[in-house]
């Protein structure tokens, strides 16, 4: 589902699309979110406002082939950032608390025992001295947020036993990769992830 089209804050209604996507996830569907620049020209007037890669969809693929990229999209191993050179979020989970964050975006932790899970958020392309707002959404609602200059942070949660849950991350802050003429229309929305799922069908 395309939840982020061109400029995040204006003139599109991306926040409405994200809310609709959350409602589908809450119903138990695992639906991959992606971005689309909708840019048809890389020169002249259009390119002064946005260009190919505003936003950029990142796919974790096992190899650099079309088939592997489609496989990654289908699996939900996808995050989105506002530009190719912008920060990106790596979101992982340590489901068995062995110190290894073995689950990645799009993975489904197949257990419903109500035990603790540890999560890690890495800001790839972190810019030193930049203050970011990192927010976690759990089951369609705000879970926690931090204002930080650190490139990584961890948090823990205990999802309810016998129920399905999901966690995804949003990143806000300055957007220096945006074309100056339309920086206001990009807003402060830098990046977002697909969820890590717990006990989904």
Number of C-alpha atoms within 10 A of each C-alpha: 12 13 20 28 21 25 27 22 17 13 11 14 14 19 13 12 17 17 14 15 20 22 14 14 20 16 10 15 13 21 18 22 24 24 24 18 19 15 17 10 12 12 9 8 9 12 14 14 19 26 21 17 19 28 29 24 24 20 20 19 18 11 10 9 10 10 12 15 19 13 16 20 22 14 19 25 23 27 29 29 26 29 24 16 13 21 21 26 27 18 26 22 24 19 20 14 12 9 10 12 16 12 17 23 25 28 19 21 21 13 16 16 13 13 13 15 17 19 21 16 18 17 19 13 12 18 14 9 9 13 16 21 18 21 18 22 17 20 19 20 11 13 14 12 14 13 12 14 14 15 16 15 13 12 12 12 13 11 21 14 13 11 13 21 23 24 24 23 25 21 22 17 16 16 19 13 16 24 18 13 10 14 18 15 19 24 17 19 18 26 24 28 28 25 32 25 25 21 18 19 10
